[in-house]
């Protein structure tokens, strides 16, 4: 590798490091990584900047010995001198003028082009969110699994003690609690008819919505990064004449939590009293509720 190659790849490392720092300081990282891991992005970006800067100001020069060694690529073993008429000394003395075929790569400029082109296109056109089809694959319309896990006993008194209420006396329930309650018969009995407030984003409803009047409220749950993303949601049933939020709005939906059976599956349903716009949290993955 020549000094030019080293400087070019140093530039590439600096570019990647700068992009990591940009993602750390901007809000785009919130859609890909849990907040607890954000500082690793900053440390990685700083490390790449240091490595790239060092390569730019202190490139490794190629030794003369390595320069001369690339000149002749043929077999120096036993062979017929009549069939091998050129002069080895002349070949080595002239280096790059040797007429043997030498295997070469596509060069650093092509490598940088092939690296930067998809990166720039991705940075420019990525919307930092899943499509409705992508959310469906992550569980937006999946039924809660029935569970028989050995969990501690839970009662209405525990709910009163641990879950806060809004000014209307409705429990500010976490979306994941309302969702998985449909998979636990004991919790269903406690949550049935419960006045609750759910906070999340609005999506179209595709389950038991022949009239087209229902919507779905959902939250994204993440443990580490977007690869382990899971989406949980609750169907919203509006009273006649009620104002409906727009798709992708971030809202607080208040009403009565109940459960319905659709094709043998028990699903949570919120009968709406009121839906109001809410300020979106820094990261949708953070369980603010």
C-alpha positions in Angstrom: 0.0 0.0 0.0 1.4 3.4 -1.0 1.2 6.6 1.0 -1.6 7.8 -1.2 -3.6 4.6 -0.5 -3.1 5.1 3.2 -4.2 8.7 3.0 -7.3 7.8 1.0 -8.4 5.1 3.5 -7.6 7.5 6.3 -10.0 10.0 4.7 -12.6 7.2 4.5 -12.1 6.4 8.2 -12.5 10.1 9.1 -15.7 10.2 7.1 -17.2 7.2 8.9 -16.2 8.6 12.2 -17.8 11.9 11.4 -21.0 10.2 10.4 -21.1 8.3 13.7 -20.6 11.6 15.6 -23.4 13.2 13.6 -25.7 10.3 14.4 -24.9 10.7 18.1 -25.5 14.4 18.2 -28.6 14.3 16.0 -31.9 12.7 16.8 -31.7 10.1 14.0 -29.9 7.5 16.3 -33.0 7.3 18.5 -34.8 5.3 15.8 -32.1 2.6 15.6 -30.6 2.1 19.0 -31.7 2.1 22.6 -30.5 5.2 24.5 -28.4 3.2 26.8 -26.0 2.3 23.9 -25.7 5.8 22.4 -22.4 6.6 24.0 -20.8 3.6 22.2 -21.6 5.4 19.0 -19.7 8.5 20.2 -16.7 6.5 21.4 -16.6 4.5 18.1 -16.8 7.7 16.1 -14.0 9.4 18.0 -11.8 6.3 17.6 -12.3 6.2 13.9 -11.5 9.9 13.7 -8.2 9.4 15.5 -7.3 6.4 13.3 -8.2 8.3 10.1 -6.3 11.4 11.2 -3.2 9.4 12.0 -3.3 7.8 8.6 -3.7 11.1 6.9 -0.7 12.8 8.6 1.6 9.8 9.0 1.1 7.4 6.0 3.2 4.3 5.9 5.7 4.5 3.0 6.4 1.4 0.9 9.9 0.1 1.3 12.3 -0.2 -1.7 12.5 -3.9 -1.1 8.8 -4.3 -1.6 8.9 -2.0 -4.7 11.4 -4.4 -6.4 9.7 -7.6 -5.3 6.5 -6.8 -7.3 8.3 -6.7 -10.6 8.4 -10.4 -11.7 5.6 -12.8 -11.0 6.9 -15.9 -12.8 8.2 -19.2 -11.5 11.9 -19.2 -10.8 12.1 -23.0 -10.4 13.6 -25.5 -12.9 12.6 -24.8 -16.5 13.9 -25.1 -20.0 16.1 -22.1 -20.9 15.1 -22.3 -24.5 11.5 -21.8 -23.5 12.3 -19.0 -21.2 14.5 -16.6 -23.2 14.2 -13.3 -21.2 16.9 -12.1 -18.7 15.9 -12.4 -15.1 18.4 -9.7 -14.1 17.0 -7.3 -16.7 13.5 -8.1 -15.5 14.3 -7.3 -11.9 16.3 -4.2 -12.8 13.5 -2.7 -14.8 10.8 -3.4 -12.2 7.5 -2.3 -13.6 8.7 -2.6 -17.2 8.6 -6.4 -16.9 6.1 -7.8 -19.5 4.7 -10.4 -17.2 1.0 -10.2 -16.2 0.7 -8.9 -12.6 -2.5 -9.2 -10.6 -3.8 -5.8 -9.4 -6.8 -4.7 -7.4 -9.3 -2.1 -8.5 -7.5 0.6 -6.6 -8.4 2.8 -3.6 -10.5 5.4 -5.6 -12.9 2.7 -6.8 -13.1 1.3 -3.3 -14.0 4.7 -1.8 -16.6 5.2 -4.6 -18.2 1.9 -3.9 -18.3 2.6 -0.2 -19.5 6.2 -0.3 -22.2 5.9 -3.0 -24.5 3.6 -1.0 -23.7 5.4 2.2 -24.7 8.8 0.8 -27.8 7.4 -0.8 -28.8 5.7 2.4 -28.2 8.9 4.4 -30.2 11.0 1.9 -33.3 8.8 1.3 -33.7 6.7 4.4 -36.9 7.9 6.3 -35.7 6.5 9.7 -39.0 4.6 10.2 -40.6 1.4 9.2 -43.4 1.2 6.6 -46.7 -0.2 7.6 -45.7 -3.5 6.0 -42.5 -3.5 8.0 -44.3 -2.8 11.2 -46.7 -5.7 10.4 -43.7 -8.0 10.2 -42.6 -6.8 13.6 -45.8 -7.7 15.3 -48.2 -4.8 14.8 -51.1 -7.0 14.0 -50.1 -10.2 15.9 -52.2 -11.6 18.7 -50.9 -11.7 22.2 -49.6 -15.1 23.2 -51.4 -16.9 26.0 -49.0 -17.3 28.9 -48.9 -19.5 31.9 -45.7 -18.0 33.3 -45.1 -18.2 37.0 -45.6 -14.5 37.8 -46.4 -13.0 41.2 -50.0 -12.5 42.0 -51.5 -9.2 40.8 -54.6 -7.5 42.1 -56.6 -4.3 41.5 -55.0 -3.0 44.7 -51.6 -3.5 43.1 -52.8 -1.6 40.1 -54.1 1.3 42.2 -50.8 1.4 44.1 -48.3 1.3 41.3 -49.9 2.8 38.2 -50.5 6.6 38.1 -53.7 8.2 36.9 -54.4 11.3 34.8 -56.7 14.2 35.8 -59.8 12.2 34.7 -58.9 9.3 37.0 -57.8 7.0 34.2 -54.9 4.7 34.7 -51.8 5.7 32.6 -51.2 2.2 31.5 -48.2 1.1 29.5 -49.0 -0.2 26.1 -47.2 -3.5 26.6 -49.3 -4.1 29.8 -52.6 -3.5 27.9 -51.4 -5.7 25.0 -50.3 -8.7 27.0 -53.2 -8.6 29.4 -55.2 -10.3 26.6 -52.9 -13.3 26.9 -53.5 -13.8 30.6 -56.9 -14.7 31.8 -56.3 -13.5 35.4 -55.1 -10.1 34.3 -58.0 -9.8 31.9 -60.4 -10.0 34.8 -58.6 -7.1 36.5 -58.3 -5.0 33.4 -61.8 -5.6 31.9 -63.7 -2.3 32.0 -60.8 -0.4 33.3 -60.6 3.3 32.5 -57.1 3.8 31.0 -55.0 6.2 29.0 -52.6 4.8 26.4 -49.9 6.8 24.7 -48.5 5.9 21.3 -48.5 6.3 17.5 -51.6 5.8 15.2 -51.7 3.2 12.5 -54.5 1.8 10.3 -56.4 -1.2 11.8 -56.6 -4.4 9.8 -58.3 -6.7 12.3 -62.1 -6.8 12.7 -62.5 -3.5 10.9 -65.0 -4.2 8.1 -66.5 -0.8 8.6 -63.1 1.0 8.4 -63.9 3.1 11.4 -61.3 1.7 13.7 -57.6 2.7 14.2 -54.7 1.1 16.1 -52.4 2.7 18.6 -49.0 1.1 19.0 -45.6 1.4 20.7 -42.2 0.1 19.7 -40.2 -1.9 22.2 -36.5 -2.4 21.8 -33.9 -4.1 24.0 -30.7 -3.2 22.1 -31.1 -2.1 18.5 -33.6 -2.0 15.7 -32.8 -5.6 14.8 -34.7 -6.8 17.9 -37.6 -4.3 17.5 -41.0 -5.5 18.6 -44.3 -3.6 18.1 -47.4 -4.0 20.3 -50.7 -2.3 19.6 -54.3 -2.0 20.8 -57.4 -1.5 18.6 -59.3 1.7 19.0 -63.1 1.9 18.7 -64.5 5.4 18.3 -68.0 6.6 19.2 -70.2 7.8 16.3 -69.2 11.3 15.2 -65.9 11.3 17.2 -62.9 13.1 15.7 -60.2 10.7 14.6 -56.5 11.4 14.7 -54.3 11.2 11.5 -52.1 8.2 10.8 -48.7 8.4 12.4 -49.8 11.1 14.9 -48.5 10.7 18.4 -51.4 10.8 20.8 -52.9 10.0 24.2 -56.0 7.8 23.8 -58.4 7.6 26.8 -61.3 5.3 27.3 -62.4 2.0 28.6 -60.2 -1.1 28.1 -62.0 -4.3 27.2 -61.3 -7.5 25.3 -62.9 -9.1 22.2 -62.7 -12.5 20.6 -61.8 -12.5 16.9 -61.6 -15.9 15.2 -60.9 -17.5 18.5 -58.2 -15.1 19.6 -58.6 -12.7 22.6 -57.5 -9.2 21.6 -57.4 -5.9 23.6 -59.8 -3.1 22.6 -60.0 0.4 23.8 -63.4 2.1 23.6 -62.5 5.7 23.1 -63.6 8.6 25.2 -61.1 11.1 24.0 -57.9 11.3 21.8 -55.6 14.2 22.2 -52.3 15.1 20.5 -49.2 14.5 22.7 -45.6 15.5 22.5 -43.5 12.7 21.1 -40.8 11.5 23.5 -37.1 11.7 22.4 -37.2 8.0 21.6 -40.3 6.0 20.9 -38.4 3.0 22.4 -38.2 4.7 25.8 -41.0 3.5 28.1 -42.1 6.9 29.3 -45.3 5.6 30.7 
